[in-house]
Amino acid sequence: MSTTQSAASGADVRAAWSRIAAAPISWGVCEVPGWGHQMEPDRVLAELRAAGPAATEAGPEGFLPDDPRGTLAAHDLSLVGAFVPAVLHEPGGADEIERAAARLAAAGAGIAVVAAIAGADDYDSRPELTSEQWATLLGALDEGAARAAHHGVRAVLHPHMGTVIESQADVDRVLEGSSIALCLDTGHLMVGGADPVALAEAAGDRVEHVHLKDVDGELCAAVRAGAVAYSDAVRQGLYCPLGQGAVDVPRMVRALERHGYAGWYVLEQDVMLAGEPAAGAGPAAEVRASAEYLAGVLEGAAR
């Protein structure tokens, strides 16, 4: 390899890693009551950084301090954004998005990942809305995104199991009735019955944030069929390291890059832990494996 080729290759590697972030849910840290063993922030952040990513999402409210910059700087991490569960089909939804955006702006983060929850404490059931509630939700998405932009924060809509926007039909309704950008979550889309690769190919220009997880095909089918509850499937290992499941990650990444996507790829392998994992095992090892796999995919897409 020539010196020029070596330099180009090194630049590709650095560029790939500069776009990879992770999230505390990969260590089982979740806002849902009773969601398995909850690890302490210092260990999660130390293992996250050691796995390779230099940025993180915030995790559930209370996991990080109100001003997390000092805590994150101690681990050589920056903050990408946060998951924002909000009831949007009732009045006041845009207010919830704006409040979250203001907090994120103060913390130096730029992305509010909005999920249209029903108000329940779990993700095992999805409510059905009336046409009037859908109109309220779609209006709240657009208004909330506009208000977030005034704070320098991008609001993106996250299709998510057990929320109002879960299936391909739900996603289509958002694409047609709202201008908000999408967070493409490979796992939640696939389990909800959508094809994340097809979505990336057809609507990649609407994607402004990505959550990456791979999916066990058999458990995915069982959840879709109603044979296994979503939370039970997660407990059984529904999500797995990238490259080990049913999602065609390379094809999806190539599709997004062709559409000009230049944002973050956030590793999010949702897990439930029965207890504190051994040092270097469990989430730490699996996130590292996913990060290295993704870096290789991004390097290939850049060539």
N, C-alpha and C positions, 0 to 999 in steps of 0.2 A: 504494500500500500504506500502511495506517495505521501509526502508531507502534507500536501494540499488535501488529499483524500482523508488523511488522519485527522486534520484540523476540522474538516467538514463533519466527519463522523462524531468527533468530540462535541461539536456544536449541537448536533442533533440530539445527543444524549442529554446535554445540559438543558436544551429546550424542552425535551420530553419531561424530565423530572420537575421542571419549573411549573408545570401545569397539573401536577398530581397532588391532590389533597386527600385527607381522610376525615373520618367522623367518629365521635365516641360511640355511636351505635354498634360499630364493629367490635367494641369491647363490651357490648351488652348494656350500655348506659342509655336508658330510655325513659320517656315521660309517662309511660303507662304504668299505673300502680301494679305491683306484683310481678313486674317483668324481670324475673330472675335476679341473680346476685348483682349488685351494683358496685363496681370498682371505684376506687378513689381517684380523683383527678390527677394527682401527681404521677401515679403509676401509668395511667392511661396516656397522658401527654408524653411521658418519657418513652414509652414503648412506641407510640405513634411516630415520634421524631426518629427513633432508632430504625424504624421500618423504612425510612426514606423520605416520606412527604415532609415538606417544610411549612404546610398550612393545614388548618383544620376548620371544620364547622364547630359551632359553639356547644352542641349537645342540648339537653333539656334545660329549662329554666332552673337556675340554682346550681347547676353543675360547675359553672365558672362564676367568678365574682361579677358584680354589675359592671365594673370596669376591668376586663380581663387582660389588658395589655401587659401589665407587669408579670402576671402569671405565665402568659404565653411567651414573653420575651425570655423568661428564665429557662424555657425549654427550646429556645431558638425557633419559635413557631409564630406564624401570622394567622389572623382570623379571616376566613373567607366570607362567612355569613352564618345564618342560623335557620333552622327549621321553625316555621311559624304556623302552628295549627290554629285555625280561626273559623268561627261560625260565620259563614258569609251569606247564607240564605235568609238571614234575619237582619233587620235594620242594625246599622252600626258596624258592619263588616269592614268597610273601608277604614273606619277609625282604628280597628285592631291592627290592620296592616300598617297604617301610618305610625302608630305607637311603636311597633316593632322596628320599623325603618329608622325612627329617631334614635332608638337605643343602639342599633347597629352602626349608624353613622357616628355616634359618640364613641363607639369602640373601635372605629377605623375599619369596619367591614362594609362590603358593598352589595351583598345579595341577601334578600329575604325570600326564603323558600317556603311558599305558602301552600298549605294543604287545607282543603275545604271540609273540615270535620263536621260531624253531626252534633257534637257535644257530649258523646259518650266517652267512657274511660278506656275503651279498647278499640281494636280494629277488626273485630270478628263479624260485624254486620254492617250493611250499607243501607242508609235510608233512601226512600223514594220521595222526590220533591214534586210539588205541584208546579204548573207552568209559571205561576206568579212567583214562587220561591226561586225557580231557575232564573227568572228575569232579575230578581233582587241579587242573586249570586253573581251573575254575569256583570251587572252594573257595578257591584262592589269590587270585582276583579279589576275592571278598567279604572275606576276612581281610585282604588287603593294603589294601583301601580303608578298612576299619575302623581299621587301625593308622595309616594316613596321616592319618586324621581326628584322631587323638590329637596329631599334630604341627601341626594347623591347616591341613592340605593336603588338597585333594580329588583323589583318584585317579580318572581317567576312562579308559575302554578305547577304544583307537584301532584300529578295523579298518584293515588295512594290507596292501597287496600283498606276497606272499611271506612272510606270517606265518600262524600257525595260524588267525587270524580274518580272513578275506578276503572271503568271498562273503555273499550275503543269507542263505543257510542258516546260515552261521557266526554272523552277527549275531543271527538269530532264536534260535539255541541259547543265546547269551549273555543275550538279553532274557528268555528263559524260565527259564534255570537259574541266574541270578545277579542281584543287585540293584545292581551297579556302574553308575554313570552312563556315558554315551557321549561320546566326542569324535567329532562328525560331520565327517568329512573328505570333501568333495564329490568330489575326484579319486579317491582310493583306493577309495571305495565304488563309483563309476561304473565304473572299470576292472575292479574285482572282480566286476562283474555285478549290483550292487544299484542301486537308484534313490534317490539322496540326498534328492530332493524328497519322494518317497513316504514315506521313513523319517521325515523332519521332520514330515510331516503326521500320520502314524500314531503315532509314538513320540516326539514332541517333548518330552514331559515327562521323558524319560530323558536328554535332551541337556543337558550342562553345560559343553561347550566345543566350539568350531567351528574347523576348519581349512578355509579357502576357497581353492580353485583351480579354474580352468576347464579343460576337456578337449577336445582335438582329437578329433572324433568318429571319423574314419577310423582314426587310430592306436589309439584305444580299442578299436575293433572288431577290429583286427589282433591286439592283445594278448589279447583275450578268446578269439579263435579259435586262439591258439597260433602265429600266423604270425610274430610279432615278440616277442622277449624284452622284459620290462618295462624293463630298464635301457637297452636299445637304443632303445626308444620314447621314454624320457625324453631321451636324447641327441638324438633327432630332433625334439623339441619337443612331446611328448605334452601337456604342460601349458602353458596360455597365459593372458594377462591376463583378468581377469573381464569377461564380456560378449562375449568373442570366441570362445567355444566352445559346447559342447553342454549345459552345465549351466544350468538356469533359476534363476539366483541370486535374482532378485527374488521369485519364488514361494516358494523355500525360506526366505528370510529372513522373509517375511510369515508363513509357517507357524510358524516358531520363535517369532516375536514373539507370535503368537496363543496359543501354549502358555505364554507368560510368560517366555521365555528372556531373561535380562538379563546374559549373560556376554560374553566376548570373541569377536570375529571376527578370527582370526589369518590373515593373508595368507601362503600357502605355495605358491608356484609352483616346485615342484621342478625344478631345471635341472642340467645338466652343462656346465661351461665348458671350452672348449679352451685358454683362456689368459686373461690379465688384460684385462678389458673397458676400452674407452676411457672417459674421464671423462664421467659423466652418461649413458652409454649402457648397453645390455644390462639387467641386473637393476634398476638404479636407475630407468630410465625405465619399465620394465614394472610395477614395484611401485607407483610413483607413479600410473600409469594405473589400476591395480586399486584403490588406496586411494581415488582420487577417484570412481571408479565406485561402490564400496561405500558411500562417504559419501552419495552421492545416493540409493542404494537405502534406506539406513537412515533418511534424512530423510523419504523418501516413506512408509515403513512407520510412521513416528511420527505422520503426519497423520491 
